[in-house]
Amino acid sequence: MWVRKTEAELEEDKRVWNRRRKNPIRPLVQAFILESVLGFSHMVGCRDSFHGFYKAPVPLAKWPQTMVDRFPSFVISVLVFFVIIYMLQLSYGPILSDRRIYYICPRCSRRQYKSHGRSCTCGGWCEPLEEWKYIAD
Protein backbone atom coordinates (compact mmCIF):
# COMPACT_ATOMS: atom_id res chain seq x y z
CA MET A 1 0.00 0.00 0.00
CA TRP A 2 1.31 3.44 -0.90
CA VAL A 3 1.21 6.15 1.78
CA ARG A 4 2.52 9.71 1.83
CA LYS A 5 5.80 10.34 3.60
CA THR A 6 5.76 12.53 6.68
CA GLU A 7 7.23 16.02 6.61
CA ALA A 8 10.25 14.79 8.59
CA GLU A 9 10.93 12.06 6.02
CA LEU A 10 10.58 14.55 3.16
CA GLU A 11 12.99 16.95 4.87
CA GLU A 12 15.50 14.13 5.43
CA ASP A 13 15.24 13.10 1.75
CA LYS A 14 15.76 16.69 0.68
CA ARG A 15 18.75 17.09 2.99
CA VAL A 16 20.37 13.90 1.63
CA TRP A 17 19.65 14.95 -1.97
CA ASN A 18 21.16 18.42 -1.42
CA ARG A 19 24.25 16.88 0.19
CA ARG A 20 24.70 14.63 -2.87
CA ARG A 21 24.02 17.53 -5.22
CA LYS A 22 26.69 19.74 -3.62
CA ASN A 23 29.32 17.00 -3.35
CA PRO A 24 32.24 17.91 -5.68
CA ILE A 25 33.85 14.47 -5.78
CA ARG A 26 31.61 12.94 -8.47
CA PRO A 27 32.17 15.80 -10.98
CA LEU A 28 35.91 15.74 -10.26
CA VAL A 29 36.13 12.01 -10.97
CA GLN A 30 33.98 12.37 -14.10
CA ALA A 31 36.16 15.24 -15.38
CA PHE A 32 39.33 13.25 -14.67
CA ILE A 33 38.02 10.18 -16.51
CA LEU A 34 36.82 12.27 -19.46
CA GLU A 35 40.16 14.04 -19.85
CA SER A 36 42.06 10.76 -19.36
CA VAL A 37 40.12 9.20 -22.25
CA LEU A 38 40.79 12.27 -24.38
CA GLY A 39 44.49 12.20 -23.44
CA PHE A 40 44.75 8.51 -24.25
CA SER A 41 43.08 9.04 -27.61
CA HIS A 42 45.64 11.79 -28.28
CA MET A 43 48.45 9.35 -27.54
CA VAL A 44 47.13 6.66 -29.87
CA GLY A 45 46.76 9.06 -32.77
CA CYS A 46 43.33 10.71 -32.60
CA ARG A 47 44.51 14.31 -32.66
CA ASP A 48 44.89 17.38 -34.85
CA SER A 49 41.34 17.31 -36.21
CA PHE A 50 41.94 20.46 -38.27
CA HIS A 51 44.29 18.65 -40.67
CA GLY A 52 42.79 15.17 -40.68
CA PHE A 53 41.39 13.34 -37.69
CA TYR A 54 43.84 10.44 -37.45
CA LYS A 55 47.61 10.79 -37.34
CA ALA A 56 50.35 8.36 -36.49
CA PRO A 57 50.28 7.39 -32.81
CA VAL A 58 52.92 8.63 -30.42
CA PRO A 59 55.65 5.97 -30.19
CA LEU A 60 55.47 4.06 -26.94
CA ALA A 61 58.98 5.16 -25.98
CA LYS A 62 57.88 8.83 -26.13
CA TRP A 63 54.73 8.41 -24.01
CA PRO A 64 56.33 9.49 -20.71
CA GLN A 65 57.74 12.68 -22.22
CA THR A 66 54.48 13.38 -24.06
CA MET A 67 52.55 12.96 -20.80
CA VAL A 68 54.89 15.39 -19.04
CA ASP A 69 54.55 17.89 -21.90
CA ARG A 70 50.78 17.55 -21.93
CA PHE A 71 50.30 17.68 -18.13
CA PRO A 72 49.55 21.45 -17.87
CA SER A 73 46.86 21.24 -20.55
CA PHE A 74 45.55 18.07 -18.84
CA VAL A 75 45.14 19.91 -15.53
CA ILE A 76 43.50 22.92 -17.17
CA SER A 77 41.11 20.67 -19.12
CA VAL A 78 40.20 18.72 -15.97
CA LEU A 79 39.46 21.99 -14.17
CA VAL A 80 37.33 23.30 -17.05
CA PHE A 81 35.39 20.02 -17.31
CA PHE A 82 35.02 19.94 -13.51
CA VAL A 83 33.52 23.44 -13.41
CA ILE A 84 31.08 22.62 -16.23
CA ILE A 85 30.01 19.28 -14.74
CA TYR A 86 29.75 20.74 -11.21
CA MET A 87 27.55 23.61 -12.42
CA LEU A 88 25.32 21.12 -14.22
CA GLN A 89 25.17 19.04 -11.04
CA LEU A 90 24.20 22.06 -8.95
CA SER A 91 21.46 22.89 -11.44
CA TYR A 92 20.06 19.43 -12.24
CA GLY A 93 21.43 17.09 -9.60
CA PRO A 94 24.15 14.44 -9.92
CA ILE A 95 24.84 13.44 -13.50
CA LEU A 96 24.60 9.71 -14.18
CA SER A 97 22.72 9.15 -10.94
CA ASP A 98 19.87 6.76 -10.25
CA ARG A 99 17.31 9.48 -9.58
CA ARG A 100 14.44 9.31 -12.03
CA ILE A 101 11.19 11.22 -11.91
CA TYR A 102 8.19 8.98 -11.51
CA TYR A 103 4.67 10.00 -10.59
CA ILE A 104 1.96 8.15 -8.68
CA CYS A 105 -1.75 8.69 -8.80
CA PRO A 106 -3.23 8.99 -5.28
CA ARG A 107 -6.60 7.79 -6.56
CA CYS A 108 -5.61 4.49 -8.25
CA SER A 109 -1.91 4.13 -7.11
CA ARG A 110 -0.78 3.76 -10.73
CA ARG A 111 2.85 4.75 -11.32
CA GLN A 112 4.05 6.43 -14.50
CA TYR A 113 7.19 8.07 -15.84
CA LYS A 114 7.34 11.86 -16.09
CA SER A 115 7.18 11.87 -19.90
CA HIS A 116 3.59 10.56 -19.71
CA GLY A 117 2.44 13.75 -17.99
CA ARG A 118 0.93 14.36 -14.60
CA SER A 119 -2.67 13.40 -15.36
CA CYS A 120 -3.67 9.78 -14.87
CA THR A 121 -5.98 7.72 -17.07
CA CYS A 122 -8.41 7.46 -14.15
CA GLY A 123 -8.74 11.25 -14.09
CA GLY A 124 -6.56 11.83 -11.02
CA TRP A 125 -3.65 14.24 -10.74
CA CYS A 126 -0.30 12.47 -10.24
CA GLU A 127 2.21 13.46 -7.59
CA PRO A 128 5.98 12.79 -7.43
CA LEU A 129 6.70 9.25 -6.27
CA GLU A 130 9.51 10.59 -4.04
CA GLU A 131 6.81 11.93 -1.70
CA TRP A 132 5.36 8.45 -1.21
CA LYS A 133 6.56 5.20 0.35
CA TYR A 134 5.38 1.63 0.00
CA ILE A 135 4.32 -0.26 3.09
CA ALA A 136 3.67 -3.99 2.77
CA ASP A 137 0.23 -5.07 3.96
HUKA-V497956 format. One record per residue. PHI is phi as a letter, one per 40 degrees, with the letter a starting at -180 (* if undefined). OMEGA is omega in degrees with one decimal (999 if undefined). Layout:
# HUKA-V497956
((PHI/OMEGA) (PHI/OMEGA))
This chain:
# HUKA-V497956
((*/178.9) (c/176.3) (b/178.0) (c/175.1) (c/177.0) (c/178.8) (c/179.0) (c/178.5) (c/178.1) (c/178.0) (c/178.1) (c/177.1) (c/179.6) (c/178.9) (c/178.4) (c/-179.5) (c/179.0) (c/177.3) (c/177.1) (c/-177.9) (c/-177.7) (c/-179.2) (c/-176.0) (c/-174.5) (c/-179.3) (d/177.8) (c/178.7) (c/178.5) (c/179.3) (c/178.5) (c/179.1) (c/179.3) (c/179.3) (c/-178.8) (c/176.1) (c/176.8) (c/178.1) (c/177.8) (c/178.0) (c/178.8) (c/175.0) (c/-177.7) (c/-177.4) (c/171.0) (h/179.7) (c/-177.6) (a/176.9) (f/-175.8) (c/-179.8) (c/-177.4) (b/-176.6) (h/-170.9) (c/-173.7) (b/173.7) (b/179.0) (c/179.3) (c/175.8) (c/178.2) (d/-175.3) (d/180.0) (c/-178.8) (c/-179.3) (d/-179.2) (d/-179.9) (c/178.2) (c/178.2) (c/177.9) (c/178.8) (c/-175.2) (c/-175.3) (d/178.4) (c/178.2) (c/176.0) (c/-178.7) (c/179.3) (c/179.1) (c/177.7) (c/179.4) (c/178.7) (c/178.7) (c/178.7) (c/-179.1) (c/-179.5) (c/-178.0) (c/-179.7) (c/176.6) (c/175.8) (c/179.2) (c/177.8) (c/-179.0) (c/-171.0) (b/-175.7) (g/-176.5) (d/177.5) (c/-177.8) (g/177.9) (c/-177.5) (c/-177.3) (c/177.3) (b/-178.4) (c/173.7) (b/177.0) (b/176.1) (b/177.9) (c/179.8) (c/-177.1) (c/-175.2) (b/179.6) (g/176.6) (c/178.7) (b/177.7) (a/179.9) (c/-173.3) (c/-178.2) (c/178.8) (c/178.7) (g/-176.8) (b/177.4) (c/-177.9) (c/178.1) (c/178.6) (c/-179.7) (h/179.5) (c/178.4) (b/-174.7) (c/179.0) (b/178.9) (d/-178.3) (c/179.6) (c/-179.7) (c/-178.6) (b/173.7) (b/-178.9) (b/177.3) (b/180.0) (c/-179.9) (c/999))
